[in-house]
Amino acid sequence: MTSEVPLFERDPAAWREHLAEGNRTQARKRVSADVLLRDDHARLR
């Protein structure tokens, strides 16, 4: 274990670049949601 200061504290710009590189190389994630809205009389809206 090392007591070195983490990159995000030492060099925030380098940390952001590191995160951006990971986002560029990872597969895209798809997200979806389904919702049924009903009124006070249980009718679909």
TORVEXPA-47753 format. One record per residue: x, y, z of N, C-alpha, C in turn; residue number from 1; residue in one letter. Coordinates in steps of 0.1 Angstrom, whole numbers, plus 5000, padded with zeros to 4 digits. Example, Ala and Ser with C-alpha at 12.3 -4.5 7.8 and 13.67 -1.06 7.14 Angstrom:
# TORVEXPA-47753
@n.x: 5132	n.y: 4943	n.z: 5078	ca.x: 5123	ca.y: 4955	ca.z: 5078	c.x: 5132	c.y: 4967	c.z: 5078	n: 1	res: A;
@n.x: 5128	n.y: 4978	n.z: 5071	ca.x: 5137	ca.y: 4989	ca.z: 5071	c.x: 5129	c.y: 5000	c.z: 5079	n: 2	res: S;
END
This chain:
# TORVEXPA-47753
@n.x: 5009	n.y: 4988	n.z: 5000	ca.x: 5000	ca.y: 5000	ca.z: 5000	c.x: 5009	c.y: 5012	c.z: 5000	n: 1	res: M;
@n.x: 5005	n.y: 5022	n.z: 4993	ca.x: 5013	ca.y: 5034	ca.z: 4991	c.x: 5005	c.y: 5046	c.z: 4997	n: 2	res: T;
@n.x: 5013	n.y: 5056	n.z: 5002	ca.x: 5007	ca.y: 5068	ca.z: 5008	c.x: 5006	c.y: 5079	c.z: 4998	n: 3	res: S;
@n.x: 5008	n.y: 5076	n.z: 4985	ca.x: 5008	ca.y: 5086	ca.z: 4975	c.x: 4994	c.y: 5093	c.z: 4974	n: 4	res: E;
@n.x: 4994	n.y: 5106	n.z: 4972	ca.x: 4981	ca.y: 5113	ca.z: 4970	c.x: 4975	c.y: 5109	c.z: 4957	n: 5	res: V;
@n.x: 4961	n.y: 5106	n.z: 4958	ca.x: 4954	ca.y: 5101	ca.z: 4946	c.x: 4955	c.y: 5111	c.z: 4934	n: 6	res: P;
@n.x: 4954	n.y: 5106	n.z: 4922	ca.x: 4955	ca.y: 5115	ca.z: 4910	c.x: 4945	c.y: 5126	c.z: 4910	n: 7	res: L;
@n.x: 4933	n.y: 5123	n.z: 4914	ca.x: 4922	ca.y: 5133	ca.z: 4914	c.x: 4925	c.y: 5145	c.z: 4923	n: 8	res: F;
@n.x: 4933	n.y: 5142	n.z: 4934	ca.x: 4937	ca.y: 5154	ca.z: 4942	c.x: 4950	c.y: 5160	c.z: 4937	n: 9	res: E;
@n.x: 4959	n.y: 5153	n.z: 4931	ca.x: 4972	ca.y: 5158	ca.z: 4926	c.x: 4970	c.y: 5167	c.z: 4914	n: 10	res: R;
@n.x: 4962	n.y: 5161	n.z: 4905	ca.x: 4960	ca.y: 5168	ca.z: 4892	c.x: 4946	c.y: 5166	c.z: 4886	n: 11	res: D;
@n.x: 4937	n.y: 5174	n.z: 4890	ca.x: 4923	ca.y: 5173	ca.z: 4886	c.x: 4921	c.y: 5172	c.z: 4871	n: 12	res: P;
@n.x: 4929	n.y: 5180	n.z: 4863	ca.x: 4927	ca.y: 5179	ca.z: 4849	c.x: 4931	c.y: 5165	c.z: 4843	n: 13	res: A;
@n.x: 4942	n.y: 5160	n.z: 4849	ca.x: 4946	ca.y: 5146	ca.z: 4844	c.x: 4936	c.y: 5136	c.z: 4848	n: 14	res: A;
@n.x: 4930	n.y: 5138	n.z: 4860	ca.x: 4919	ca.y: 5128	ca.z: 4864	c.x: 4907	c.y: 5129	c.z: 4855	n: 15	res: W;
@n.x: 4903	n.y: 5141	n.z: 4851	ca.x: 4892	ca.y: 5142	ca.z: 4842	c.x: 4895	c.y: 5136	c.z: 4828	n: 16	res: R;
@n.x: 4907	n.y: 5138	n.z: 4824	ca.x: 4911	ca.y: 5131	ca.z: 4811	c.x: 4911	c.y: 5116	c.z: 4812	n: 17	res: E;
@n.x: 4915	n.y: 5111	n.z: 4824	ca.x: 4915	ca.y: 5096	ca.z: 4826	c.x: 4901	c.y: 5091	c.z: 4826	n: 18	res: H;
@n.x: 4891	n.y: 5098	n.z: 4832	ca.x: 4877	ca.y: 5094	ca.z: 4832	c.x: 4872	c.y: 5095	c.z: 4818	n: 19	res: L;
@n.x: 4875	n.y: 5106	n.z: 4810	ca.x: 4870	ca.y: 5108	ca.z: 4797	c.x: 4875	c.y: 5096	c.z: 4788	n: 20	res: A;
@n.x: 4888	n.y: 5092	n.z: 4789	ca.x: 4893	ca.y: 5081	ca.z: 4782	c.x: 4885	c.y: 5068	c.z: 4784	n: 21	res: E;
@n.x: 4882	n.y: 5066	n.z: 4797	ca.x: 4874	ca.y: 5054	ca.z: 4800	c.x: 4860	c.y: 5054	c.z: 4794	n: 22	res: G;
@n.x: 4854	n.y: 5066	n.z: 4794	ca.x: 4841	ca.y: 5068	ca.z: 4788	c.x: 4841	c.y: 5066	c.z: 4773	n: 23	res: N;
@n.x: 4852	n.y: 5070	n.z: 4767	ca.x: 4853	ca.y: 5068	ca.z: 4752	c.x: 4855	c.y: 5053	c.z: 4748	n: 24	res: R;
@n.x: 4861	n.y: 5045	n.z: 4757	ca.x: 4865	ca.y: 5032	ca.z: 4753	c.x: 4855	c.y: 5021	c.z: 4758	n: 25	res: T;
@n.x: 4846	n.y: 5025	n.z: 4767	ca.x: 4837	ca.y: 5015	ca.z: 4772	c.x: 4825	c.y: 5014	c.z: 4763	n: 26	res: Q;
@n.x: 4819	n.y: 5002	n.z: 4763	ca.x: 4806	ca.y: 5000	ca.z: 4755	c.x: 4795	c.y: 5009	c.z: 4760	n: 27	res: A;
@n.x: 4787	n.y: 5014	n.z: 4751	ca.x: 4776	ca.y: 5023	ca.z: 4755	c.x: 4765	c.y: 5015	c.z: 4763	n: 28	res: R;
@n.x: 4759	n.y: 5021	n.z: 4773	ca.x: 4749	ca.y: 5014	ca.z: 4780	c.x: 4735	c.y: 5020	c.z: 4776	n: 29	res: K;
@n.x: 4726	n.y: 5012	n.z: 4774	ca.x: 4712	ca.y: 5016	ca.z: 4770	c.x: 4703	c.y: 5015	c.z: 4783	n: 30	res: R;
@n.x: 4695	n.y: 5025	n.z: 4785	ca.x: 4686	ca.y: 5025	ca.z: 4796	c.x: 4672	c.y: 5028	c.z: 4791	n: 31	res: V;
@n.x: 4662	n.y: 5022	n.z: 4796	ca.x: 4648	ca.y: 5025	ca.z: 4792	c.x: 4639	c.y: 5023	c.z: 4804	n: 32	res: S;
@n.x: 4627	n.y: 5028	n.z: 4803	ca.x: 4618	ca.y: 5027	ca.z: 4814	c.x: 4604	c.y: 5027	c.z: 4808	n: 33	res: A;
@n.x: 4595	n.y: 5019	n.z: 4814	ca.x: 4581	ca.y: 5019	ca.z: 4810	c.x: 4572	c.y: 5024	c.z: 4822	n: 34	res: D;
@n.x: 4562	n.y: 5032	n.z: 4819	ca.x: 4554	ca.y: 5037	ca.z: 4829	c.x: 4539	c.y: 5037	c.z: 4824	n: 35	res: V;
@n.x: 4530	n.y: 5034	n.z: 4833	ca.x: 4516	ca.y: 5035	ca.z: 4831	c.x: 4511	c.y: 5046	c.z: 4841	n: 36	res: L;
@n.x: 4505	n.y: 5056	n.z: 4835	ca.x: 4499	ca.y: 5067	ca.z: 4844	c.x: 4484	c.y: 5065	c.z: 4845	n: 37	res: L;
@n.x: 4479	n.y: 5065	n.z: 4857	ca.x: 4465	ca.y: 5064	ca.z: 4859	c.x: 4460	c.y: 5076	c.z: 4867	n: 38	res: R;
@n.x: 4447	n.y: 5080	n.z: 4864	ca.x: 4441	ca.y: 5091	ca.z: 4872	c.x: 4434	c.y: 5086	c.z: 4884	n: 39	res: D;
@n.x: 4427	n.y: 5094	n.z: 4891	ca.x: 4421	ca.y: 5090	ca.z: 4904	c.x: 4410	c.y: 5079	c.z: 4902	n: 40	res: D;
@n.x: 4405	n.y: 5077	n.z: 4890	ca.x: 4395	ca.y: 5067	ca.z: 4887	c.x: 4401	c.y: 5055	c.z: 4881	n: 41	res: H;
@n.x: 4414	n.y: 5053	n.z: 4882	ca.x: 4422	ca.y: 5041	ca.z: 4877	c.x: 4421	c.y: 5041	c.z: 4861	n: 42	res: A;
@n.x: 4418	n.y: 5052	n.z: 4855	ca.x: 4418	ca.y: 5052	ca.z: 4840	c.x: 4432	c.y: 5055	c.z: 4835	n: 43	res: R;
@n.x: 4436	n.y: 5048	n.z: 4825	ca.x: 4449	ca.y: 5050	ca.z: 4819	c.x: 4450	c.y: 5064	c.z: 4813	n: 44	res: L;
@n.x: 4461	n.y: 5071	n.z: 4814	ca.x: 4463	ca.y: 5084	ca.z: 4808	c.x: 4474	c.y: 5083	c.z: 4798	n: 45	res: R;
END
